[in-house]
Amino acid sequence: MFINKLIIFTGMPIISASLNQKLLKEMGAMQREVGFSGRSEIIRAGLRLLITEQREKAKLKGKVDGVLLIIHEDKYSQEVSNIRHHYSDIIQTHVHNHLENNKCLEIFVLKGDATVVKKVSDEFQTNRKIDFVKLIVS
């Protein structure tokens, strides 16, 4: 059996990623609303933003003050609580608020060594059960 394939080289390597239907739907809406040329351009823009945030976070040194915002499904509150307890020495204030659609907003006011602040932010950022993480440092 002979299979004829057309391969077009665009100069960029092709990768594959698994996305759930909700993300695909949101990507489609973003493409229409913002005017992205396609899904690949949305992913590239998102990666550039994430890389920029990580570079800024890497520059943090010494003692820092900051706010960490987290959004997650309510059913993962215990997991968030477990992580929170590991960093109680830098958490000055913690606010937990229930949002619509069984979501929760966690606000952490942090004060401590930049290395530890980055570590708690990274731990939430890499957790698949967390929908949104944003570290704001003064």
VOGU-3710 file (C-alpha; in Angstrom, 3 decimals, decimal comma):
1> mfinkliift> 0,000/0,000/0,000  1,337/3,451/-0,948  0,442/6,534/1,091  1,113/9,881/-0,514  1,973/12,630/1,989  2,427/16,301/1,334  4,905/17,833/3,727  5,191/21,601/3,849  8,186/22,969/5,730  7,381/26,291/7,377
11> gmpiisasln> 10,705/26,707/9,134  9,105/25,999/12,517  9,091/22,599/14,165  5,651/21,089/14,618  4,651/19,879/18,076  1,485/18,242/19,284  -0,425/19,106/22,438  -3,492/17,632/24,090  -6,214/20,148/24,943  -9,665/19,557/26,351
21> qkllkemgam> -12,815/20,721/24,570  -13,260/23,699/26,888  -9,829/25,089/25,986  -10,420/24,470/22,293  -13,728/26,332/22,493  -12,077/29,245/24,318  -9,280/29,313/21,730  -11,838/29,540/18,935  -13,603/32,420/20,661  -10,300/34,211/21,248
31> qrevgfsgrs> -9,297/33,714/17,632  -12,506/35,378/16,461  -12,548/38,170/19,086  -8,885/39,163/19,015  -8,121/38,317/15,420  -5,421/35,671/15,800  -4,610/33,973/12,492  -4,958/30,501/14,014  -4,508/28,262/17,039  -0,744/28,144/16,638
41> eiiraglrll> -0,530/31,927/16,921  -2,604/31,851/20,119  -0,310/29,217/21,623  2,811/31,180/20,612  1,375/34,367/22,189  0,541/32,488/25,392  4,008/30,955/25,579  5,667/34,338/25,042  3,604/35,755/27,916  4,471/32,832/30,200
51> iteqrekakl> 8,179/33,076/29,336  8,168/36,824/30,054  6,497/36,254/33,438  9,000/33,526/34,328  11,947/35,767/33,392  10,573/38,571/35,567  10,067/36,150/38,437  13,632/34,833/38,022  14,966/38,377/38,609  13,456/38,558/42,095
61> kgkvdgvlli> 16,069/38,714/44,869  16,119/39,270/48,625  13,002/39,999/50,639  9,866/40,689/48,610  6,240/41,587/49,203  3,646/40,229/46,855  0,153/39,004/46,160  -0,586/35,576/44,735  -3,966/35,094/43,053  -5,259/31,574/42,435
71> ihedkysqev> -8,492/30,280/40,914  -9,449/26,614/41,175  -12,464/24,355/41,314  -13,995/24,133/44,790  -13,372/20,382/44,929  -9,597/21,091/45,008  -9,720/23,367/48,067  -8,080/20,750/50,274  -5,138/20,423/47,877  -4,677/24,201/47,900
81> snirhhysdi> -4,854/24,134/51,681  -2,147/21,456/51,847  0,212/23,562/49,732  -0,689/26,675/51,745  0,369/24,997/54,996  3,864/24,355/53,591  4,336/28,112/53,127  2,648/29,500/56,239  5,880/31,287/57,225  5,627/33,696/54,238
91> iqthvhnhle> 1,823/34,014/54,061  0,768/37,193/55,848  -2,902/37,049/54,876  -5,075/34,514/53,107  -8,547/35,122/51,708  -10,719/32,355/50,278  -13,772/33,407/48,291  -16,384/31,323/46,487  -17,077/32,311/42,887  -19,743/31,173/40,436
101> nnkcleifvl> -19,612/27,766/38,731  -18,072/25,986/41,744  -14,851/28,004/41,493  -12,812/29,536/44,297  -10,521/32,546/44,420  -7,575/32,406/46,796  -5,671/35,591/47,594  -2,360/35,257/49,403  -0,459/38,274/50,694  3,164/37,133/50,832
111> kgdatvvkkv> 6,265/38,512/52,537  9,540/36,680/52,527  12,601/35,546/50,674  12,189/35,768/46,892  13,311/32,159/46,473  10,449/30,898/48,644  7,901/33,260/47,063  8,902/31,967/43,614  8,692/28,386/44,859  5,110/28,691/46,139
121> sdefqtnrki> 4,060/30,442/42,930  5,693/27,727/40,808  4,091/24,963/42,878  0,630/26,341/42,162  1,491/27,181/38,533  2,523/23,607/37,737  -0,404/21,992/39,554  -2,916/20,669/36,998  -5,811/21,236/39,380  -5,267/24,993/39,441
131> dfvklivs> -6,973/27,044/36,705  -5,197/30,380/37,148  -2,123/31,669/38,982  -0,807/35,220/39,007  2,026/36,531/41,156  2,224/40,298/41,601  5,323/41,603/43,356  5,984/45,162/44,508
//
